[in-house]
Amino acid sequence: MQMQDVILKPMITEKASSASDKFNRFGFLVALDANKNQIKNAVEKLYDVKVLNIKTSINPGKLVRAGKSVKKTPKTKKAFVQLKEGQRIEFFKGV
């Protein structure tokens, strides 16, 4: 699996941004079949930082009604990456 395939996108939510301010922890949506070692290597190489800890969670898909039919949303995997003290990831530069 390539590094670009492991990390799908960063999570830019209010809860994730408060965790990045308090605990130096950043959230990413990652591929379902990616393990912690692949996530760690991808984050360290793409953002040039040192990763201390990774916590992952898989969120199951939900049933959604669309008219008379019922569909299921796909399940997603989140990874919360804690960085070494003094290092940061800037998603938006100059904003």
Backbone bond lengths (Angstrom), bond angles and torsions (degrees), N, CA, C in turn:
res aa  C-N    CA-C-N  psi(-1)  N-CA   C-N-CA  omega(-1)  CA-C   N-CA-C  phi
1 M - - - 1.446 - - 1.535 108.83 -
2 Q 1.313 116.76 132.72 1.456 122.19 179.74 1.533 110.90 -78.53
3 M 1.338 115.75 159.20 1.469 119.82 -179.73 1.521 111.53 -62.01
4 Q 1.327 116.89 -36.53 1.462 120.08 -178.89 1.524 111.24 -70.40
5 D 1.330 117.78 -22.70 1.463 121.16 179.19 1.525 112.12 -84.03
6 V 1.320 117.80 -20.64 1.467 121.14 -177.63 1.523 110.45 -74.94
7 I 1.322 117.60 -52.66 1.465 122.26 -177.70 1.521 108.61 -94.75
8 L 1.327 116.54 117.18 1.454 120.49 -178.89 1.526 111.46 -83.98
9 K 1.337 116.72 -50.84 1.466 120.57 177.94 1.518 109.61 -166.11
10 P 1.336 117.27 155.61 1.468 119.77 175.65 1.525 110.36 -77.43
11 M 1.320 115.39 151.99 1.459 120.60 176.97 1.521 108.27 -91.65
12 I 1.320 115.52 115.11 1.462 121.40 179.04 1.530 107.09 -109.27
13 T 1.331 115.82 81.39 1.454 121.35 177.81 1.523 108.46 -124.15
14 E 1.296 115.43 168.12 1.459 120.27 179.90 1.528 111.07 -65.08
15 K 1.312 116.45 -40.69 1.466 120.81 -179.87 1.530 110.67 -67.73
16 A 1.325 117.87 -41.34 1.467 121.07 179.62 1.520 111.78 -68.33
17 S 1.326 117.03 -36.95 1.465 118.84 179.81 1.530 111.38 -71.75
18 S 1.334 118.50 -32.83 1.467 119.57 176.08 1.523 110.67 -70.06
19 A 1.341 117.43 -34.85 1.468 120.47 176.49 1.518 111.14 -68.06
20 S 1.329 117.14 -33.22 1.461 119.25 178.08 1.529 111.21 -70.28
21 D 1.315 117.06 -32.27 1.463 120.00 177.66 1.522 112.03 -73.62
22 K 1.336 117.51 -42.85 1.460 121.52 -175.27 1.527 113.27 -80.23
23 F 1.345 116.57 -48.64 1.459 120.82 -169.54 1.520 114.52 -113.55
24 N 1.334 117.62 3.63 1.471 122.55 -177.23 1.537 109.64 58.31
25 R 1.338 115.89 43.81 1.463 123.45 -177.07 1.527 108.88 -119.96
26 F 1.327 116.84 129.99 1.453 122.35 -176.18 1.520 109.68 -119.81
27 G 1.331 116.87 145.08 1.453 121.97 -176.93 1.518 112.02 -107.36
28 F 1.332 115.62 143.35 1.459 122.49 178.82 1.522 108.67 -138.01
29 L 1.341 115.94 146.83 1.451 120.73 166.24 1.515 106.41 -89.43
30 V 1.324 117.36 128.10 1.461 121.72 -174.64 1.526 109.67 -124.30
31 A 1.324 115.76 169.38 1.458 121.76 178.05 1.521 109.78 -66.94
32 L 1.325 116.46 147.96 1.464 120.91 -177.24 1.520 112.82 -63.79
33 D 1.321 117.80 -33.46 1.461 120.00 -176.30 1.526 113.08 -94.92
34 A 1.336 117.81 10.21 1.465 121.29 178.35 1.525 109.80 -82.19
35 N 1.340 116.55 136.66 1.461 119.68 176.87 1.532 109.57 -100.51
36 K 1.333 116.13 178.03 1.466 120.43 -174.12 1.527 112.36 -65.79
37 N 1.325 117.61 -35.65 1.464 119.84 178.92 1.522 111.25 -65.68
38 Q 1.316 117.78 -41.08 1.457 121.08 178.17 1.520 111.09 -66.00
39 I 1.328 117.21 -39.93 1.466 121.27 178.97 1.519 109.94 -65.03
40 K 1.329 117.13 -44.08 1.462 121.45 179.72 1.530 111.00 -61.24
41 N 1.321 117.43 -47.29 1.465 120.57 179.86 1.517 111.85 -63.22
42 A 1.325 117.55 -40.08 1.458 121.17 -179.20 1.526 111.47 -66.28
43 V 1.331 117.54 -44.19 1.469 120.62 -179.52 1.528 110.48 -66.71
44 E 1.332 117.39 -42.72 1.466 120.14 -179.00 1.527 111.70 -64.45
45 K 1.322 117.97 -37.90 1.464 119.98 -178.30 1.520 112.55 -80.74
46 L 1.327 117.97 -38.16 1.464 120.06 -177.73 1.526 112.54 -73.57
47 Y 1.333 117.52 -38.71 1.459 120.90 -174.55 1.527 113.54 -108.61
48 D 1.326 118.40 -2.90 1.466 123.97 177.44 1.532 111.41 56.23
49 V 1.334 116.22 55.38 1.462 123.44 178.97 1.528 108.72 -133.02
50 K 1.335 116.86 170.43 1.466 123.32 177.90 1.523 108.51 -107.71
51 V 1.326 117.44 122.60 1.462 123.45 -177.49 1.523 109.28 -93.78
52 L 1.350 115.94 130.66 1.463 121.53 177.60 1.518 112.50 -97.03
53 N 1.330 117.28 -43.51 1.458 121.19 -171.71 1.518 109.77 -147.80
54 I 1.339 116.21 146.17 1.467 121.80 177.35 1.522 108.74 -132.26
55 K 1.328 115.86 132.83 1.460 122.04 173.58 1.528 107.33 -122.76
56 T 1.322 116.11 129.40 1.458 120.36 -178.86 1.518 110.33 -118.11
57 S 1.332 115.07 154.40 1.455 120.76 174.96 1.523 108.49 -148.47
58 I 1.321 115.00 142.79 1.459 121.10 176.55 1.516 107.87 -108.47
59 N 1.333 116.38 121.33 1.448 121.54 179.59 1.523 108.76 -97.00
60 P 1.334 118.50 125.25 1.460 120.08 -178.72 1.522 111.39 -70.60
61 G 1.329 115.83 156.40 1.458 120.35 176.72 1.519 111.08 -69.71
62 K 1.314 115.80 155.01 1.455 120.85 -179.35 1.522 110.10 -110.34
63 L 1.318 116.22 153.68 1.449 121.11 173.83 1.520 108.77 -83.43
64 V 1.335 115.93 128.45 1.456 122.10 -177.12 1.525 108.28 -125.48
65 R 1.315 116.37 132.37 1.458 120.01 177.56 1.512 109.70 -88.03
66 A 1.322 115.59 132.89 1.452 122.65 174.90 1.525 106.86 -128.00
67 G 1.313 116.33 90.50 1.458 119.77 -174.21 1.516 109.87 73.29
68 K 1.340 115.71 -124.76 1.463 119.96 179.16 1.519 112.46 -89.94
69 S 1.311 116.77 -15.95 1.466 119.59 -177.00 1.528 111.17 -93.10
70 V 1.311 114.83 157.77 1.455 121.89 178.27 1.525 107.60 -117.56
71 K 1.331 116.25 127.82 1.453 121.28 179.51 1.517 109.11 -120.47
72 K 1.311 116.12 163.69 1.461 120.46 179.75 1.518 109.13 -118.78
73 T 1.329 116.71 131.36 1.454 120.73 176.40 1.520 108.79 -78.41
74 P 1.323 118.05 152.38 1.470 119.48 -178.52 1.524 111.47 -71.59
75 K 1.330 115.85 154.17 1.457 119.00 176.65 1.527 109.24 -80.28
76 T 1.318 115.89 152.04 1.454 122.25 -176.30 1.519 109.98 -127.14
77 K 1.321 115.28 158.81 1.465 121.36 177.52 1.516 108.28 -122.41
78 K 1.330 115.63 130.23 1.461 122.12 178.35 1.519 108.82 -111.45
79 A 1.322 115.86 146.38 1.457 121.33 175.70 1.516 108.26 -129.78
80 F 1.325 116.50 127.44 1.458 122.06 175.63 1.519 107.65 -106.92
81 V 1.329 115.38 117.22 1.457 122.82 -171.75 1.522 108.96 -109.10
82 Q 1.335 116.99 122.93 1.459 121.41 176.77 1.519 108.60 -97.78
83 L 1.333 115.62 130.08 1.456 121.58 -176.22 1.516 111.34 -100.32
84 K 1.318 115.11 164.79 1.462 122.37 176.72 1.522 109.15 -64.14
85 E 1.311 116.31 149.24 1.459 122.26 -177.77 1.526 110.41 -58.43
86 G 1.324 116.29 132.24 1.461 121.54 178.07 1.519 113.96 93.57
87 Q 1.333 118.56 -7.84 1.461 120.97 178.96 1.522 109.78 -103.91
88 R 1.328 115.91 147.99 1.462 121.33 -179.30 1.512 110.29 -141.18
89 I 1.306 116.08 159.15 1.462 123.16 171.84 1.520 106.89 -114.58
90 E 1.307 116.89 124.25 1.464 121.93 178.45 1.521 108.49 -100.82
91 F 1.343 117.10 109.17 1.444 120.67 177.93 1.523 110.93 -79.94
92 F 1.336 116.38 -38.68 1.448 121.90 178.79 1.521 108.98 -119.39
93 K 1.302 116.81 109.70 1.470 119.84 179.86 1.530 108.99 -94.57
94 G 1.316 115.98 132.41 1.446 121.09 176.92 1.522 114.78 80.99
95 V 1.334 117.47 13.98 1.467 119.30 179.89 1.510 108.08 -104.14
